[in-house]
């Protein structure tokens, strides 16, 4: 109880509240601009968090990401241009409602069910994270090896359209993780004689490059054309909220559960949750023929799902230090910088910080309703900012953030290199998420494997002898073998026919 009171007291300071509010406003701005993702908003926020205490820094990350995920629905509805990938699944449905003159209904539903989805995911986070932390205290190098491998496997087969391209992206990330001296043998690898590279590739400049600079390059290549924004006369987005909650509670609950479950899977994230939930909504709908004509049912389920996934992704991030999505991949780096090392010991050594994080999640999702309604009203004004003005400002933030990590030009060079890499990958439809997970989990995978092999004297059966390790190993192997098993199953069905 003392930890709960202390955690609440940690956020009830004027500077913490103002920081959370400003970060939320920043997330709304970035999320409402097509092409600028929630991950990019977090990457741009990182250099500012260097000058904050731990709780305000984490609070800024949470509120910024929650608002950015919701704000992506605004250009989706008004312009048929998803502000973030998490909004892409139901963009056509939202825009169809706008064409029918129901933009305020669609945007009002997005505000309401985004907040409710975020609160549901937060509830699951508050319940499951401490319980999983108790289990995680029994983890050894064997369990962490399987956990890291499971996260990488999920990133390949769940979070991408093409497993082959996902594998290519993953190998790029794993290669980056091998650079430098930070390996079990302490041997320089792929440093090419550079003293800067001996310390490894700085994670935060790499993330800024992959997610932010790549988008700036894409805008430059396309000519930075301005968006074609039309005038919209929005009514009262809050109209009929009570009716919507009563009518669509099954879709809301199903989206909440699906989103939270997918969010917990490493590498999946809010955008995958939204696509899965939209497909489920259409499959279980009594009127599937209405989908594509501006049907609110799929919008409710998807927007509930992607915000629930946001909180769900923090479960593996806090308990195991394994990112549930690209947002928490960046946040984990910030947590380490602030001395809040993710893992089960965080729940023992800093329980008040954990409860403060929970309270921030609750506050951010409650604040989403008034701030979201304000953003809906101001959405079209923001979309009129010329891209030729916006992109240089974003690039300036990127350069400052990359330089601030070590006060070195090396960070800027890393950022630019990964910016080009991210642009080339997306131009060839190679996903970035597996690469990010490869960079984050590569060192954990290698260190836990080498440590386990030393402990078992080279016996591979040692990875299955402990109960939890054996269970995780079985699940991981099943995920890895799933494509082959599905292929064999289809072959047998065709042969039988």
N, C-alpha and C positions, 0 to 999 in steps of 0.2 A: 504493500500500500504506500509506503514511503517513496518507493521508486516511481509510482504513478503520480503522486503529488509533485515530486521533484521534476518529473518529465513535463507535467502540465505547466509548472512554474517556469521552465526553461523557454517556453514559447510565448508566455504572457509578458513579454517585454516590448516596449514600443518599437525598438530597432528591429526585432525579429518580425513583428507584425508588418511593419512598413516594407521590410525586405521581401517577405512573402507576397505582399500585395503588388509591389513593383515587378517582381519576377512573373507573377500571374499576368499582369498587363503585357509584359514583354512576350510571354508565351502566346497570348491572344493575337498580338500583332504578327508574329512570325507564322503561327499556324494558319492565319487567315490569308496569307500570301501564297498563291499556288506555286508549288515546287520547293518551298522552304519547309522542311519536315520538322517534326518535334525533336528528332535527334539532332538536327542542325541547330535548333534553338538551344538545346542543352550544351552543344559544343561551343556555341558563341558565348554562353553564360559562364563557362569554366574559368576564363581568366579573371572575371570579376570576383568569383568565389575565393580566389587566392587571398583576398584581403578581408575575408569574413571569418568569424568564429565557426566552429563545426556545425552547430544547429541551424543558424541562419543560412549557411551554405547549402546544407541538405534540404532545408525548407524551400529555398529558392528553386532547387532542382525539381522537387516534387510538384510545387505549384505551377512552375513553368511548363513541365511536361503534360500535366493534366489539362491545362488550359489550351495548349497547342493541339493536343489530340482532338478536343472538342472544336476548336476554332477552324479546323480543316473542313468542317461541315458547311461553313458559311459560303465560301466560293463554290463548293460543290453544288449547293442549292441554288445560288444566284447565277452562276456562270457555267455550270457543268465542268468545272475544273477543280479536282480535289486539292484542298490545301495541303493535306498530308496523305501518305499512302493508306493510312487507316481509314480514310474517308472514301477511298476509291470504290470499295465494294458496293456502296449504295448511292453513288453519285447520280447515275441515270434515274434512279427512283426519285431522289430529291428534286432533280431538275424537272422531271415530269410533273411533279406537284407544283413547281413554280409556273410552268406553262399553263397549268389549270387555274392559276390565280390563288394557289394555296401555299405560297412561300412562307407566310407567317406560321402556318400550322406545322410545316415540316421543320422549320428552325426552332419553334417552341418545343416540339417533341425531342429534337436533338439536345436542347439545353436540359430539359427535365430528365430524360433517360440516361444522358451522359453522367449527370450528377448521381443518379440512383445507382448506376452501374459501378461508378467509382467507389461509392460508399459500400456496396456489396463486396467488391474486391478487397477493400480495406478491412472489412469484418473478417473475411477469410484469412487475410494476412495476419491480423491480430490473434486469431485462434491457432492457425497452423504453424506460424513461424516459431513461437516458443516451444511448441511440442516437438517440431523437427529439430530444434536446437539441442534438446535433451538427447535425441537419438544420435545427432551428429557428434556429440561428445565421445561416443564410442568408436568413431571413425579412425581408421589408420590409413597408411599410404595405399593399401589395397582398395579400400572403399573410395578414396579420392581419385584413384586412377580410373575406376569404372565410372564414377560420376562425371569426370572430365570427358571420358570417351563417349558416354551417353549424351552429354551436351553437344558434342561435336556431331554425333550421328543424327540427333534431332535436327540440328541446323541444316544438314544435307538433305534429309528425306522429308522433313515436315515444312521447313521454311522456304523452299524454293520450288519453282516449276520444273526444273531439269536437275535431277540428281548429279549428272555428269558435270554441269556447270557449277553446281554447288560444291562438288568435290574439288574442282579447279580453284575456286575461291578459297576453300578451306586450306588447301596446300600452300597457297600464297601466304595466308595468315600464319600457318605453322612455320613456313620458311622465315618469315619476319621474326617470329619468336625465338628462332635459333641464333640470331645475330648477336654477337657480343660475348662477354665473359660469363654472363649469368647462367651457367649451366652446371650440372653436377660435377663435371670434370674441371671446371674453371679454365677451359682452353679457348683461346680466341677463335671465333668461327665467323667467316664471311665478313671480316672487318676491313679487308683490303688495305690494311696499314693505317686506317684512320683511328686516331685516339678517341674521337667522338663516338664512333660506332662500337668501340670496346665496351661502352656502358649500355649497349643495346639501343634499340629504336625507341625513342620517347613515345609513350602510348598516346598522350593527349594531343600533341601535334599531328600524329598519324590519324586520329579520329577526326580532328578538325579538317584535315585535308580530304579524307575520304567522303565526309558528309557535306561539308560547307564549300570548300574550294572547288570541288568537282561540279557543284551546282553553279558556281560563278563562271567557271569555264564553259559549261553548257549554255549559259545565258549569252556569253560572248560569242560563241560559235553560231548561235541562232539569231544574232543581231540584237538581242535584248529588246524584243518587240514588246510594246505595252499591251496590257490586257484590254479587251473590248468590253467595257463595263456599261451596262444599261441602267437606267433609272428604275428603281423599284419603290413601290409604295407599300411599305410593310404596315400591317395592322397591329393587333395586340398578340404577341407570340404566346402569352400565358393563357389565352382563351381555350377553355375546354380541357385543362390539365386534369381535373378530377375525372372526367369521362374517359380520357386516354388511359389513366392508371387502372381504372376498373376494366376497361375493354381489352387492354393489351397486357395484362399482368402475366399471362402464361409466356408470351414472347419475351417480356422483360426478364422473367426469372430464368428462362432457358438461355437467353443471351448472357445473363450474369454468370451462370454456372459454366457455360461453355467458354466464355472469355477468361474467367479466372483459371480454369483448368489448362487452357492453352497458354496463358501467360506464364504459368509455372514451368512449362516446358522450356528448357534453354534454347534460345535462338528463334522461337516462334514469333512472339510479339503481338501487338495490337492489330497490325494489318492482316496477319493470317487469321486472327480471331474473328475479325469483321467478315472476311470472305467465307469462313466456315459457317458462321452464324447466319449469314444471308442465305447460303445454300440450304441450311437446315430449315430456316423459316419458310422458304419456298416449298421444300419437300413435305413439311408437316402442315402446310396451310390448307384450309378448306376451300380457298379460292385462289389457287395458284395462277389462274389465267389473268388475274388483276396485276400481277407483278410486271413491271415495265411500263405501266400506265400511270404511275404515281400512287402506289399503294403504301400506306403507312406501316403496315405490319412488318415488312422486311427492314424498314428504317429503324423501327423501335428495337428489334432484336439485335441488329448490327451495332447500333450506336451504344446500346447497353453493354455489348460484348467487348468492344475495343477499349472502353474506359475501365471495365473490370479487369481486363488483361494487363493494364498498366500497373495496377496494384499487385496482381498475381506475380508479375515478373520480379517483384522485390523479394519474394519468398526465397528462391534459390540464391539471390544476390546477397541477402543479409545472413542467411543460415550457412551457406557453403562458399560464398565468395564467387559464385558462378552466375554470370549475367543471364537473366531471363530474356532480355532483348537488347538491342543496340543502345537504348537509353541507359539502362542499368549498367551496361559495359563501361560507359563513360563515368557514371556515378561511382562505380567501384573504385576507379582511379582517384576520384575526389575524396572518397572515404579514407583511402590509405593516406592521402596527403594530409588529412585532418586528424590522423591518429585513431580513427574509428575503423580498425581493421575488421572487415566482414568475416564472419565465422561464428561457430557456437560460443566461443569465449566472449564475444561481444555481448551476449545476453547475460553472461555471468559478471563481467567486469564493468559494463556500462548499461545496466538495465534502464536507467533513467533516460539515456539517449534513445534507446529503442522505443520507449513509451512516447517520448517527444516526437519521434518520427511518425508513430501511429496517430498522434493528435494532429500533426501537420496534415496528414492525409485526409483526416476527417474535415478539418477546417478548409482545406483547398477545395474539396468536392462540394461543401456547403456554399462556399464563396463563388463557386462556378455558376450558380443560378443568377445572382444579381449581376456579376461581371459578364456572364454570358449574354444576358439580355441586353446589356449596354453594348457589347461587341456586335450583336446582331444589328442593332440600330446604326452603328458606326461602320459596319463592314464594307459597304460600297465606297465610302470615302477613302478607306485604306487602300482599296484595290486600284485607286486612281493614281497612286504614286508611280511615277515613271521608273521603269526598271533600270534605265541608264543612270539614275540617281541612286537607286537602292543597292545595286550590286557593288559599286565601289565602297559604300559604307560597310557592307557585309565583309568585303575583303579586308578592310581596315581592321575590323574586329578580329578577323582570323589571324592577321599578322601580329597584332598585339598579344593575342592569346598564346600563339605558338612561341613568341619570344619570351613571354613571362614565365614559362615553365622553368627554364634554367638561366634566364637572362642571357641567352646565347642565340646567335644567328643560325646555329645548327638546327634549332627547333623550327625556324622558318623554312630552311631547306627541306627538312623532313616533311613539313606541312605541304610544301609545293610539290614534292615528289609524290606524295600519296594523293594529292589533289588530281594530278595527271593520271595516276593509276586508277583512282575511283572513276574518273571520267571515262577512261578507256574500257573499264570493266562494264559499266552500265551501258555504254554504246554497243557492246557486244552481248548484252543481256546476261552478264555474269553477276550474280547477286553479291552485295557487299557484306551482308550479315554473317555468312560463314567465315569470311576473311577476318572480321572483327573478333569472332569467337576463337578463331585459330590463334590470333595474337594474344588474346586474354588467357586462354586455357593451355596454350602450348607449353609454357614453362611448368605449370602444374602437372600436366600429363607426363612430361619427360622426368621431372624430379620424382613424382610418385612411382613411376615405373622402375626407375633405376633403384630407388630405395627399397621397393618391394622385392626386386630381383636379388638384391644383396641380402635382405632378411630371409628370403626363402632359399638362398644358396643356388639360385638359377632354376628352381623348380617352378614351372608355370602353374602347376596345380595349386600352389600357394594362393593364387588369386581367387580360388573358389572355396577354400577351406573354412573361412569365417562366414557365418550365416548371412550377414548383411552384404558382404562382398559377393557371396555366391548368388544371392538374389539380384543384386545390381548387375552382375556379370551376365546372368541369364537374360535379363531384360535388354541389356545393351546388345548382346549377340542376336537376340530376336529382331531388334530394330535394324541391325546391320544386314541380317539375312532376309528381311521382309521382301525386298524387291525380287530376289531370286525365288523365294517361296511362292510369291504371287505369280511370277512367270511360269513356274512349274504347274501351278494350279490351273492357270488358263490353258496351258498346253494339254493337260489331262482332260479338261472340259471339252476342248475342241476335238481331241481324239475320240472321246466317248460319243460326241455328236456325229 
